[in-house]
Amino acid sequence: MSKKPYTPAIISNGILYVSGQIGLDHAKGELVGGGVIPELKQIMQNLKVLLNQYKCEYDQLIAVTIYLKTMDDYKAVNEEYVSYFTNRLPTRTCISVVGLPFNAAIEITATAEFK
């Protein structure tokens, strides 16, 4: 297997920067099936694992960028996405893109306060 061309997460000046996450089931090495919502749920699970490695939680996220293959998924993604936060929502940008790795429907990058 070749080396990945990125670092999954890195801390700089008290900020945790998380590389783009897609709905990849790491145990199987493939994208979860079922479309944008199952992919979003897997992304949030993957993101939680990364955050926990740095002793962070969702509520420490300060900025998120969501890349969608189609804005037709915008409403459904919003409804699911907000369910992961209990205190405050991070700032967010949502962008429609032509393509994503593994032909994913969604990708999310994040920045968190490292405490």
C-alpha positions as CSV (number, residue, x, y, z in Angstrom):
1,M,0.0,0.0,0.0
2,S,1.3,3.4,-0.9
3,K,1.7,6.2,1.7
4,K,-1.2,8.6,2.0
5,P,-0.4,12.1,0.6
6,Y,-1.8,13.8,3.7
7,T,-1.9,13.8,7.5
8,P,-5.3,12.9,8.9
9,A,-5.0,15.6,11.6
10,I,-2.4,18.1,12.9
11,I,-2.2,20.5,15.8
12,S,-0.8,24.0,15.2
13,N,-0.9,26.9,17.7
14,G,-3.7,25.3,19.7
15,I,-5.9,24.5,16.7
16,L,-6.6,21.0,15.4
17,Y,-6.9,20.8,11.6
18,V,-8.7,17.7,10.3
19,S,-8.2,16.6,6.7
20,G,-11.3,15.9,4.5
21,Q,-13.3,13.0,5.7
22,I,-15.5,10.9,3.4
23,G,-17.9,8.1,4.4
24,L,-15.2,5.5,4.3
25,D,-15.7,2.3,6.4
26,H,-12.1,1.8,7.4
27,A,-12.6,-1.8,8.4
28,K,-13.8,-2.6,4.8
29,G,-11.7,0.0,3.0
30,E,-14.7,1.2,1.0
31,L,-17.3,3.8,1.0
32,V,-20.5,3.0,2.9
33,G,-23.5,2.4,0.6
34,G,-26.9,4.1,0.7
35,G,-26.2,7.7,-0.3
36,V,-25.5,11.0,1.4
37,I,-27.0,10.4,4.8
38,P,-25.3,7.0,5.5
39,E,-22.1,8.6,4.2
40,L,-22.6,11.6,6.6
41,K,-23.2,9.3,9.5
42,Q,-19.9,7.4,8.7
43,I,-18.0,10.7,8.3
44,M,-19.2,11.9,11.7
45,Q,-18.2,8.6,13.2
46,N,-14.7,8.9,11.6
47,L,-14.5,12.5,12.7
48,K,-15.3,11.5,16.3
49,V,-12.5,8.9,16.3
50,L,-10.0,11.5,15.0
51,L,-11.2,14.1,17.5
52,N,-11.1,11.6,20.4
53,Q,-7.5,10.8,19.5
54,Y,-6.7,14.4,20.4
55,K,-9.1,14.5,23.4
56,C,-11.6,16.7,21.5
57,E,-15.3,16.5,20.9
58,Y,-17.8,17.8,18.3
59,D,-18.5,20.8,20.5
60,Q,-14.9,21.9,20.1
61,L,-15.2,22.3,16.4
62,I,-15.0,25.9,15.4
63,A,-15.2,25.6,11.6
64,V,-16.5,23.0,9.2
65,T,-16.5,22.9,5.4
66,I,-19.0,20.5,3.7
67,Y,-18.5,19.5,0.1
68,L,-21.6,18.1,-1.6
69,K,-21.8,16.4,-5.0
70,T,-25.3,18.0,-5.4
71,M,-27.1,20.8,-3.5
72,D,-30.2,18.6,-3.8
73,D,-28.8,16.9,-0.6
74,Y,-28.4,20.2,1.3
75,K,-31.7,20.1,3.4
76,A,-31.3,16.4,4.3
77,V,-27.6,16.9,5.3
78,N,-28.5,20.0,7.4
79,E,-31.2,18.0,9.3
80,E,-28.8,15.1,10.1
81,Y,-25.7,17.3,10.7
82,V,-27.1,19.5,13.5
83,S,-28.0,16.4,15.6
84,Y,-24.3,15.9,16.4
85,F,-24.0,19.1,18.4
86,T,-25.3,19.8,21.9
87,N,-23.9,23.3,22.8
88,R,-22.9,25.4,19.8
89,L,-22.6,24.9,16.1
90,P,-19.3,25.6,14.4
91,T,-19.1,28.1,11.6
92,R,-19.8,26.3,8.3
93,T,-19.3,26.6,4.6
94,C,-21.2,24.3,2.2
95,I,-19.9,24.0,-1.4
96,S,-21.2,22.0,-4.3
97,V,-18.4,20.2,-6.2
98,V,-18.1,18.2,-9.4
99,G,-16.5,15.1,-7.8
100,L,-15.1,13.7,-4.6
101,P,-12.7,10.7,-3.8
102,F,-14.3,7.3,-4.2
103,N,-17.2,9.0,-5.9
104,A,-18.5,10.1,-2.5
105,A,-21.6,12.2,-2.2
106,I,-20.1,14.3,0.7
107,E,-16.8,15.3,2.2
108,I,-16.2,17.3,5.4
109,T,-13.1,19.1,6.7
110,A,-13.0,20.5,10.2
111,T,-11.0,22.7,12.5
112,A,-11.3,22.4,16.3
113,E,-10.0,24.2,19.4
114,F,-7.4,22.0,21.1
115,K,-7.6,22.2,24.8
